[in-house]
């Protein structure tokens, strides 16, 4: 038997309905805020991620699915969405459109990660990007759209964690300070952090190894190295969110796994998943598009991990997305199949979910099958019923049965 690639998943019905429901809701809410969907390739030139996400990051240094195409070009399955959006912005001259540009995206991302709960090698993200504004209000709007989407799904216990990474100049100063503070403990850092020391020292702050965490606790938080201007920006974001009734928790040591972020960074944490399985991550990236060779266009955005979102989806949204239980149409009499199929068409056009029994089951076997499917009702088309131009309508939960004229069946089946 051929098995699926480790870290990938088969999303089977009825769970696939949850995915479709979440995605439709995301498009609905985000488009209400002005974010239209951009659909981008899954395959990009490797260089795009090296130059945006950053060479020293875990993502680029060890998690990318990179290969050569037959012409020897290095290609990578996208590990995240923002770099592709930035590339598309430059390549399609989206700067010519009215600014700021609001874009939403969703789809599969690929990272060669150690497998654990909520961590896959192919996973899906839903994100938005606001390009062309560097004001705190842009940050507030993006976080507001995120908060609104999550609230519509029924989440009420999520925590938004916010930090200020400062500007790249602040970061250079901070890294020097961090290394000075860590130097006496350098030998005690884990193997990964030894490597991070030269490649990406900020990531040491993010290490999950308890002994490294202990050492890091005594260092100066990255937020304290931020310039006055950058502080004013992030403070304004926090205040304006509070005015909208959205409270955030400040986390002065929060760093994210991508190099392009500056100033505002944030994460959404679900108590159910815990702090190590973050539901959503985002931040500001004012230099990204210029660094990729485009114009000086600031941006801010986030990506929600859809797999994780669905894992902790509130019950009300689950029920809503799983949708109505089916009606089973059970043709038992000779020639009843055609009647059943005609009914199925009427019901489909009326938006009523109905499944026809097409394998030739008897009444008894057909009812058993309908019960297994979890049907809410069964329409039995037997000899007597058809002769009278009627059907027997069996309500499965109540266990009751009634005779209904065929032309009144549709209204009798409206849930
Ligand atoms: P990032 O692009 O690293 O900022 O991640 C944004 C969000 O994507 C995270 O908060 C997760 O919810 C989700 N995510 C990242 N990596 C994975 C993974 N390997 N498996 C599942 N979800 C992931």
Boltz pocket constraint, residues with backbone or C-beta under 6 A from the ligand:
constraints:
  - pocket:
      binder: B
      contacts: [[A, 79], [A, 80], [A, 111], [A, 113], [A, 118], [A, 119], [A, 120], [A, 121], [A, 122], [A, 123], [A, 124], [A, 125], [A, 256], [A, 257], [A, 268], [A, 277], [A, 278], [A, 279], [A, 280], [A, 281], [A, 282], [A, 303], [A, 304], [A, 305], [A, 306], [A, 307], [A, 308]]
      max_distance: 6.0
